[in-house]
Amino acid sequence: MLHETTTLGRWAAVCLILVLHSVRANGANVVLDELQTKDFNDNECGKRLAQREGLVKGGYLTRPGDWPWHVALYQRGINSDGFEYACGGSIVHRYLVLTAAHCGNCGRNEHIYEFEEKRKPIFKQYPWMVTVRHPFQDSEYVPCNGVLLNRNYILTTTCVDWQDEVSVTLGDYDTGKTKDCGTIDGSEQCVSSVQTVSVGQVFRKDELVLARLTIPAVIGRRDHIEAICLPVTPQQRDRLYNRYIMTGWKESGSDSKILQRAVLDAVDLNQCRAELQSEGYHAEASQKLDDSIICARNLNNASRSPQCNDYQPGSAIQAIEKKSNRYLLYGLQTGISYCTVPERYIAISKYLQWILDNIRG
């Protein structure tokens, strides 16, 4: 994303002209009305509507019409019913606004600036994690994990039958309780109820699933429901981390109802491939291993690694970008290794264009 500026010499207007299509019908050219609309005109965009009087440095008040492409972005306040100013932006298309990357709350939690990850609380700190299941399944069991991308979409894997009815639960922590409470900084806190929404539309690519919710997520109105950030810039997409933060629910065990976290070490693809080949059950998977997969495990304590804790597919690996202090999504777990080989995660950066192409509204 781009920062908007207030210096006339630095802004740039993006002007697009929609190419007019014409079709020949009954020997005459008929111009389609819809395509006659010009989103932009190179001779019109970027002009001030107020009379020019010269620019004054120092931030003096402007008049209505001085900067007609400037917009104010508001978000609904967590502790209020109204909207709060978030940041500014610039109109670049009748449907598009450019704003700064830091605008919005994706990928943030209360303790992002504090101590190392394993010392942070888990309760309320990963509000983008979602559970995916069929409505007829036990609500305490999590067959599939996923993440919230925005108010309308989640990203997950092919871990449920997507031809059947599927529901998504947002803002959950302990699936065995109707109201979640936990201790943060020595004091007990509780959150409001979860939001359960059905899936209305599904897009698939390989083992990745982008699902549109039938009702928008209540982002901004509950502090335990928020979206994670995507690695949208080239620098974010291309960066490789030695360690990732994994979050998700497990398949079984006494703590399988509670959201879990682990810090994982990335495993070299060649080593991962060799381990897969050595296990007959995973030999076929080794042939499909390429840079669209991230392998990871807890090398320092294998007993606490997801490979031996049976984390469900769709569990997320993320990293904190120091520049923006936000969690960025880098992978979603595919399958379960059952303690024999490193866990495999779908590399989100390799599917980013597909994700962005299919997210609408």
N, C-alpha and C positions, 0 to 999 in steps of 0.2 A: 504494500500500500504506500501511498505518497503523502507527505505532509503538505498541507495547503499553506501558502505564504501570503503575507499582506503587502509585499513589495511588488509594485507593478512590473518592475524589470525582471521578476523571477517567475511570474505565473505563466502557464501555457495552457491555452484552450485546445481541447481535442475536438475537432470538428469533423463530423462524419456526414456524408451525403448518401442517402439511400438511393441506390440505382433503380431507376424506374424501369419496370417491365411493361412491355406492351404485347398484346396478343392480337392476332388478325382474326376477326370474326365477320362472316358475311362480306368479305372483300374490303372491310374497313378496319383500321387500327383502333382497338378498344383498350384504353389505359385502365388498369385496375385501380380502383379508388383507394384501396388500402395502401398500395405501393406509391401513391402520389404524395403521401405525407413525407416531408423531409424532416428527419430528426435534427439535422443541423445544416447550416448554411455557412460556408467559409467566409462570406461577406458580412455575416450578421453576428456570429458568436463572439464573445469576448468584448462586447461594447458596453460601456457604462450608459445607463439610461438617464442619469442626471448630467447637467451641463458641466463640462470640464473646467476646472478652475486652477489646475496645477496641484501637485501633491505636496503635502506638508509632512515632514518627518517628526516623529515624536508621539504618534498615536492620537490624533485629534478625532473628535466625533465625526461620523459620516452622516450623510443624508439618505433617505429612502431612494433606492435606485442606483446608488453609487457602485455597488458591487452585486449585481443581480444573480450571480452564480454562486454566491456564498450561502451555505445552509447551516442551520443549528440542529444537532442531533441530540435527542433526548432519550433517556431510558427510564423505565418505571422504577421508582425507589423501593428498596427492600422493606424499609420501615414506614412507608407512606403509601397512600392510594394514588398519589399523583405522579407526575413525571419530573425528572431532574435533568438539568443540562449536563451532557456528557462531553461533547467536543464539537468542533466545526468541521466543515467539509466543503467540497466544490462540486457543482453539477457538471458532469461531462457528457451526459446523454439524458434523454427524457426519462429513462428508467434507471440510470446509474449515478451514484454519488461517490466521489473519492474522498477518503478521510485517512487519518493517521492510523498506523498499525496498533497503537496503544489504546485506541478508542474502543470501549466495550470492556467486558469483564471475562472473556473466555480465558480458560486456563489459569485462573487465579484461585488461591485459597488463603485462609487467615494466617498461615504460618510459612508462606513461601519465602519470606525474607530471613527466616530464622534457621538455626542449627541444621545439622545433616538430616537427610530424609528419614532414616530409620528411627530418629528420636522424635519425629513429629507425630502428633495424634493422627489417627485414621478417620475417626468420626467427623463428619462434615467437611473433610478436607479434599475429597475427590468427588465433587458433586456432579461430574459428567458421567460417572459409571451408571449403567442401566442393566436391568435383568430382562431377558427375553425368554418367553415360554408360551405354550399353548394355554388358553383359558381353562381347559379341563385338567391341567396339571396341578400338582400340589404347589401352593403359593410359597411354601418354605423352601422348595427345591429349585435350584438355579441350573437349568440345562445349558444356558447360553448367556454369555456376557456381551456387552456392547458399550458404546460411548455415544453421548449426545453431541452432535455437531452444531446444531442451531435449534431454534424453536420448532422446526418442522421435520428434521431428519436425524436418524441415528445411523451409526455404522457398526456392522457386526459381521458374522461369517455364516456359512451354510450349516449351522449347528442345530437348526430346527427345520421341520417340514414347512417350507414357505408357500406351499400350495394349500395349506390348511390355515385356519384362523390363528393369528399370532397377536399377543399383547405385550406391551413394554411397560415396565415399572421404572419410574424416574424418582431419584432422591432417596433410594433405599440404603440401609446399612445392615440391619439385622432383619432378615426375612421372616424370623419367627415372632416378631413383635409388630403390633399395630402402630405403636408410637416409639420412635427411637430416642434414646437418651444416652449420653456419654459424658465422660469427664475430660474437660479441656482446661489446661492451666490451673488445675486443682479445684475447679468448680464444675458441678453437674449442669449440663445443658440439654435441652430437649428440642426437637424440631417438629414441625407440623407433619401431617400425614403425607404419604407418598402420592404420586400422580400416576395412575394406570391408564394407558391409552392403547387403542388398537392400531394396527398397521393397515394403511389404506393402499399403498403402492410400493412395489419392490423393484429395485434395479440390481442386477447381478453381473459380476465380472470375475471369472475364475472362482475362487472361494470367498470372495468379498461380497457383502450384501449392503446396499444402501436402501434404507426403508423410510418411507414418508409416513408421519403420524397423522391420524385422522383429526386430532385436536392438538393445537400448538402447545408445546411445553411452557410451563409458567416461569420462564427464565426472568429473573429480576424481581419476582414477587415472593420467592421462597429462597432462603440463603443456602439450601441444600440441593438446589437444582440449577445447574449452570453448564455451559458448553465448554468443551476442550478446544484448544487452538490447533489448527492444521499448519504444517510446515510449508507455507505458501511461497516464500521467497527462494530464489536459487541457493542462497547460502544455507538456509534452513534445510532444504531438501537434500543437499549434497553432504551435509555434515554427518560424520559417523561418530558415534559415542562409544566409549569403552564400557560404560555402565548405563543401565536403564532402570526406571522405576516401574515395577509391575503391580497392577491392581486388578482384583477380580474375586469372584466367589469360586469355591472349590466344589468338586463332585461329591465328596464324602468326608466324614470325620466329624468330631464334636464341634468344630468351629466352622463347618461348611455353610452355616446360615449367616455368617458375619463376613463383611467385606474384608479382604486381606490385602496386604502389601508386602513386597519383597524387593530388594535392590539386587539386580542381576548383572553379571558380567557378560559381555558379548563374546561369542565363540566364533573363531575364524571359520569361514565357509568350508575350507579344505578339511579342517579338523572335523567339522560337523558332518561333512559328506562321508568321511572315513568311518565315523562312528555309526552313521546310518547304514552304511554298507556292511559293517560287521554284524549288524543285527538283521537276521533274515526277515523279520516282520516289517522292518523299515527300509529294506533294500530298494523297493520301488520308489520310495520318497526321495532317496539320494539322487536318482536320475533326474528329478525335477528341481533340484536345488540350484538356484542361481541368485542373482543380486536382488530378486524380488522377495527374497526370504531373509530374515534376520534370525540367527540362532543365538540363544542365550541360556545361561544357567547360573546358579549361585556356586561359584568355584570354591569359595572359602568355607562353606558349610553346606555340603550336599544334602544333608538331612532336612534343611529348610528350603531347599530349592523347589520351584514349581514342578520340576521333573519328578519329584517324589511326594508332592502334595496334591497331585491330580487337579490342578486348576482347570476350570472348564474352558472350552473354546470361546474366543471372543475376549479373553482377558487382555488388557491393554498394557503395552510398554510405552513409556513416555519419558521425556527429558525436560529439564528446566533450561530455557534459554536465558542466559545471564543478562543479555542486553535489555530484554523486555520483562524479565522476571515472570515468565509465564510457562505453564506446562504445554509442551507440544506433543501431539500424538505421532508415534513412529511405527507402531506395529500392533496387530491383533493376532492372538494365538489361533493357530489352526490345528485341530486334533489334540490328543493327549499322549505324551510320550511314555507314561507309566514307568518312570524311573530308569529307563534303559539308555536314553540318548538325550542330547540337549533339546529344549523346547524350541519349536519353530513358530515364527511370527511373520505375518504378511507385512511387507514393507510398504507403508502407506505412501511414501514419497513416489513410488513407482506407479501408483494409481491415482495420484492427485488430480491430474487433468480430467480423468474420467469422473471423479467425485465432483469436481467443480462444474463440469458440463451438465451433470444431472441434478444438481441442487437448484431448485427454483423456488424463490419466495421464502 
